[in-house]
Amino acid sequence: MKLDIIGDIHGCFDELTALIEKLGYSWDDGIPVHPGRKLAFIGDLTDRGPRSFDTIELVAALCSRGKARYVPGNHCDKLYRYFLGHDVQIRHGLETTVAEWESASPSKQASIKKQFLTLYERAPLYDVLDEGRLILAHAGIKEEWIGRKDKKVRTFVLYGDITGERNPDGTPVRKDWARGYHGHPWIIYGHTPVPEPRRIHHTVNIDTGAVFGGRLTAFRYPELETVSVPSTMPSFPSRFTRY
C-alpha cells in the first residue's frame, strides 16, 4: 500500500492541486491519478479558504471511483450537520463555506450537498490500514481506543484531547496526546496547525496551516516522508501551535 496522505485543506484548492502535481499525479478525466499510489485525506476539506466547493467535488470524485481514502474532521462534521438542517453556529470558518453556498445556483447547491453527504456518510470515523500498521484520524487517537467508535472516541478523533477549557481566542485547550503515545501503529493526523510537520514517536501531525499562510503537506507512506507546497493565503503566525 502506497499512500499520499494530505492534511487539513480548508478550501485551499490551488494549494491542493499544486501539491498533488508535486507528488507526481497526472490528471485523467478530471481527477489526479498515479500508477502506483493513492491519495488520502484526513478531514477538514472546507471552511476559511476560498474554494471549499472545488475541494469537495474533487475528493468526492476520487473516493467515488475508489482512487482515494477520506476520514472526516470537525469542520466536515459541522458542515454535514449544517446540510442536514441542524442548528449550528455559522462561525470559526463555516461562514466562508456558507457564503459560497449562498452565492451558488440551486442546481449547484443540490449537487454539492449530495456529493458531500454521500462522501461523509460512507467515510469511517478513522481508517485502519496496512493490517493495523497505519491509522488515519483527523485529530489523532489513543492506541488503546483503536477499534472503538463510541462517543468518547469520536470526540477525541474529531477534536483532539480537549479539556473543556478555552484559550483566550476561544479555541479549546488541547492536551499534547502525541507526546505520550508509544504505540506501534503510525498515526497520521492534523487538526492542530504546526509550523513544520511534527513527528514524535509513531505520530505525525501534517496540518501545517495552509489556510493560515503556512503550507499544505502530504505524508508519503510507507516512505515516511513529507512533501509540502507553500500557501498563497495571508499569514497568521499566531494560529500555529509551537510545542
N, C-alpha and C positions, 0 to 999 in steps of 0.2 A: 504494500500500500504506500503510494507516494502522494502526499497532500501538500497543498499550499494554503495555509490557514490564515485568514485575513481578519484583523481586529476591527474595532468599532469604526464604522464608515461614517455614520451620522450625515448622510446625504452628500458627502464629498465625492460625487460621481466622477469628476475629472481626475481626481487622485486615484480613484479605484481603477479606472481604465488604464491610467499610466502604470500603476503597479502591476496589473495583470499582464500588460505587454512586457514590462521589465522581467517578469517571471518566465517569459518565453511562450506565452499563449498566442495563438493566432485566431482571428475572428472568422467564423464559418456559420453562415445562415443566422447572423445576428448575435451569436454567443461565442465566447472565447473557449477554445479547445486546445488540448495538448495531447500528444500521442501517448504519453506515459504517466500523466498526473491528473489530479482533480483539485478543484478549489473547495474550500470550506470556509464558512462564515460563522463567527461566534457572537452574533447578535448586534443590536443597536444599529440597524441599517439606516434609520431615519432620524429626523429631528436636528435642529440647529443649522445644518448645512443647506445649500441651495437646491439640491436635486434629489430629494428623497424618492420621488416617483420613479425616476430613471433607475435608481438603485433597486427599488422593489421589483421593477419589471425584469431587470437583468437577473437578479438572484432567483426570482420565481421561475423564470425560463430555464435557468441552469438546473434547478432542482427538479422541475417537472420532467426534464429529459434525462435525469439520472447522472448529470455531469457535475454535481456539487452536493455538499452537505451543508446543513444550516441548523443552528440552535438559536433560540430567541434570547434577547436581552430584556432588561427592564423597560427600555423605550419601546421595544417591539410589543411587549405585553400591554403597555399603556395604549398604544395605537390600536391594538386589537380590541381592547375594551371600548375605545372611542368609536370604532367602526360598528361595534355591536350596540351602540347607543347608551352605554353606561355613563354615569355621571363622573367624569374625570376632570381634573384641573388642567386647563389649557396653559401650561407654563413649563419651565425647565426644558424648553426646546420644542415641545409639541406644537407650540403656536406657529412655528415656521412650516411644519407639515400641514397644519390646518389651513394656513394661508394658501399654500399650494393647492390644497384640496378645494378650497372655496373658489379659486380662480379657474378651476378646470371645468370643462364641459360635463354635462350629465353622463354622457357615454364614457368619457374618460374616468369619471368618478366611479362608475359602475365597474369598469374594467380593473382599476387599481384595487378597489375594495375586494373584488372576487379573487384576484391574484394573491393579495396579502392574506386574506382569511384562509385560503387553501394552503398557502405556504406555512403559516403559523400552526394551523391545526394538524398538519402532517409532521411537524417537527417534534423531535424528542426534547424533553427539558434539558438534557445534556446527552452527549454522544459518547458511547464507549466503543472504541475502535481497536483494531490490530490485536484482537484477543485480550483486551483489557490493558494493553500497554500504553494506550493513548486515550485521554479524556478531553473532550471539548466542552467547556462550561463557561458561560458568559462571565460570571464574577468569581468562578472557582468552585471547589467542592472539597470537603474533607474526605480523606481516603476511606474512613470507616462508614461513610454515607453512600458510597458508590453502590448503586443498585436500588437505593431508596428514592421515592418521589413524593414523600409526604410534604405537608405544608412547611415544616421547618426547613427541609432540604430545598424546597422550591424558593423560599425567601432567600436563603444563602446563595443559591445558584444565580438568582436574578439581581440581588442587591449587595452581596458580599456579607462579611461578618459584621453586621451592623449592631450597634449598642443601644439604639433608641434615642441617643443624644444627637444634637445638631451642632455643626460648626457655625461660626459667625455668618457665613454666606448662605446658610440654610441647608447645605448639603449634610447628609447623615455622617456621623462619626463611624469609621470602619476600622476594625482591628486588622493587623497585618497577619492574616491567617497563613500566608505562604511561608513566613519565617519558621513556623512551627510544623510545616509539612515535611515528613520524612518517608513518604511512601515511594513505591517503585514506579507506578504509572506516571507518565508525563501528563501534567495538567496544563493545558493551554487556555488562557483566559484573557480578559480585558477589564472593562468597566471603570477602572481607576486610571486616569491618564498619567503617564510617566514620561519623563524627557527622553529616555532610552529604553529599549526592550529590557525588561527586568527578569533575569534568570536567577533563581535561587532554589537550591535543591533540585527537584524534578518538576518545577513550575516555571512557566514563562508568561509574563504579562506583556501582551503585544499591543495594548492600547497606548499608542504614542501620540495621542491628541491631535489627529488630523484636523478636526473641526476647530481646534484652538490654536492653529498655526504651527503645529508640530510636524509630524509625519504620519503617513499611513504605512503600516507594517504588516508583513506576512511572515509566518514561521513555516519553514520547509521541513517536512517530516518524510523520511527518517533521518535526513541530513543534519537536523538540529541546528539550522542556520536561519538567520533573519535577513529579510530584504525589505528596504523601505524606499519611499519616494517622498519628497518634500511637499508640504501643504501650500496651497495658494491662499488660504484663509488668513485673516488678521491674527496677529499673535497675542495670546493672553497667558503669559507665563504663570500668573497666579493660579491658573486652573490645574496645574500639574502637581502631583504629589512627589515629594522628594524624601525618600526614606533615609 
